[in-house]
Amino acid sequence: MFLAFGMPAAPEWIFIGILALVLLGPKKLPELARGLGKALGELQKAKEDFHREIAGVPPLPKIEPPQGLQSTTSEIASPTETGVTPAQPVSPQEKK
């Protein structure tokens, strides 16, 4: 109903407040508001936990090589250390 006509303006909220006060009474209205506030707080906590669960997935653990095997990444020599220069691209004009 609200989506078809937009959110209620100030006069509508005043009418809704007076109607709730008449139907529930002055003693029940604060209890209802307190319960509604707690429910909204729990909903917010659940939403934050859900987002934290989805976005905060911890990274995969680093897998260490077994003992006795050496890592090849630290032993790779750069082209300048070996005296080998990387291949230069050949332009189409040089191929002719």
C-alpha positions in Angstrom: 0.0 0.0 0.0 2.8 2.5 0.9 4.8 1.7 -2.2 1.9 2.6 -4.5 1.5 6.0 -2.9 4.9 6.7 -1.4 5.9 7.1 2.2 3.4 8.8 4.5 3.9 12.5 5.2 3.7 14.2 8.6 -0.2 14.3 8.8 -0.4 10.6 8.0 2.2 9.8 10.7 0.3 11.9 13.2 -2.9 10.0 12.3 -1.2 6.6 12.6 0.3 7.6 16.0 -3.1 8.8 17.4 -4.7 5.6 16.1 -2.1 3.4 17.7 -2.4 5.3 21.0 -6.2 4.9 21.0 -6.1 1.2 20.1 -3.2 0.1 22.3 -3.4 2.6 25.2 -0.6 4.7 26.7 0.8 1.8 28.7 1.1 -0.7 25.9 2.5 1.7 23.3 6.0 2.1 24.9 6.3 -1.7 25.4 5.4 -2.2 21.8 7.9 0.4 20.6 10.6 -1.2 22.8 9.9 -4.6 21.4 10.0 -3.3 17.9 13.3 -1.6 18.6 14.8 -4.8 19.9 13.6 -6.7 16.9 15.1 -4.2 14.5 18.4 -4.3 16.4 18.5 -8.1 16.2 17.7 -7.9 12.5 20.5 -5.4 12.0 23.0 -7.7 13.9 21.9 -10.6 11.7 22.4 -8.5 8.6 25.9 -7.4 9.7 26.9 -11.0 10.6 25.7 -12.2 7.2 27.7 -9.5 5.4 30.8 -10.3 7.5 30.4 -14.0 6.7 30.2 -13.3 3.0 32.8 -10.5 2.7 35.1 -11.6 5.4 36.1 -15.1 4.1 39.6 -15.7 5.4 42.3 -16.3 2.7 43.4 -19.8 2.1 46.3 -20.9 4.2 49.8 -20.8 2.5 50.9 -24.3 1.6 54.6 -24.9 2.4 56.6 -27.3 0.4 57.6 -30.5 2.2 60.9 -30.7 4.0 63.8 -31.6 1.8 62.4 -30.0 -1.3 63.6 -26.5 -2.3 61.4 -23.8 -3.7 62.2 -23.0 -7.3 61.0 -19.5 -7.2 64.0 -18.2 -5.2 66.5 -20.1 -7.4 65.4 -18.7 -10.8 68.1 -16.4 -12.1 67.2 -13.2 -13.9 68.2 -12.9 -17.6 70.9 -10.4 -16.8 72.5 -12.9 -14.3 72.7 -15.6 -16.9 73.9 -13.4 -19.7 70.9 -14.2 -21.8 68.8 -11.3 -23.1 65.1 -11.7 -23.7 64.0 -12.1 -27.3 63.1 -8.8 -29.0 59.8 -8.7 -30.9 60.1 -8.6 -34.7 58.1 -6.0 -36.5 56.3 -7.0 -39.7 58.6 -4.8 -41.7 61.7 -6.6 -40.6 60.3 -10.0 -41.6 60.3 -9.1 -45.3 
